[in-house]
Amino acid sequence: MAKEDILNTLEELGQEEFEKFKWFLQQPETLPELPAIKKKCLEGAKTLDIVDLMMQIYTLDRCREMICKILEKINRNDLSFYQENIKDLQQNIYLLI
């Protein structure tokens, strides 16, 4: 997965879905072990800004995890990004148990 994959995924979201995506990034309970992104950082942010911001705050694996979690919450687990990454993430969790 690369920054381009994140960008392509976010570009597949409609405007309302993108706004919901940004809202979930602000919520500490989305993934409690990861820091939420402050609202002021997200206001007016465009797709490219969100990709850069996520890459600055989270590791690449944590970006995948956060994106998959939010895609589930906004009912877009039909996107190829989700389909390609969720199995890896589930396997990683299984290995940790």
N, C-alpha and C positions, 0 to 999 in steps of 0.2 A: 504494500500500500504506500502510496506517495501523496504528496500534497495535491497533485492533480486529481487523484481519485476522490479526495474529499471535496475538491472544487466541483468536479463533475456531479457528485451526489447532491450537493447543495443547489446546484443549478437545475436539478430535476424537480425541486420543490416549487410549488406555487407561492405567491406572495404571502398569503395567510399562513401557509405551512412554514415558510421561512421565518415569519415573525414568531410563530409558536416555538420553532427551533431555538431562536435567540432567547425567548423567555425561559425555556427549560435550561439553557446554559447558566442562567442567573440563579436557579433554584438549588440550594445546597442539598436537598433531598434527592435530586436526580441521580447522582452517584455520591453518596455521603463521604466516601474516602477521597474524593477529588474536590479541589477548590471550585467554588462557583465563580463565574465571571461577573464583575461589577456592571450594573446597569449602564453607568455612564460610558463604559467602554463599548457597549453594544448599540447605544443610541445612534441611529443614522448609519450604522455599519453596513457595508455592502458585502456581498458574498466573498470577495477576495480578502476583505478585512477580517472576516470571521475565520477563514482558513488560517491566515497568518497569526491571528490572536490565539487560536486553539493550539497551533504548533509551538507558540512561545510558552504557553502555560502548561500543556500536557505533553507527555512523551507520545511517541507515535502509537504505541499499543494502547495507551490511555485514551487517545483521540478515537481510535477504533471503538473502544468500549463505550465511550460517551456518545458517539454518533449512533451506534446500534441501539443504545438505550433510548435515546431521544426519538429515533425513527420508530421504535415500538410505540412510544407514547403518542406520537402524532399519526399513528396508523399508516406508516409508509414502509413497513417491513417487506413490501413487494420490490423495493429497489435492489438492484444488483449488488450494491455495496453491502447491504444488510445480509443478503443471501450468501455472499462470498466470505464474510467475516464472522458471522454468528457461530458457525460450526467451530472455527478455530478458537474463538473466545470460550465457548462451552467446553471444549477439550482442555484448554488451559485451566479452567476452574476445576474440572474433574481431576486433573493431575495434581492440583494443590490439596485436594481432600484426602 
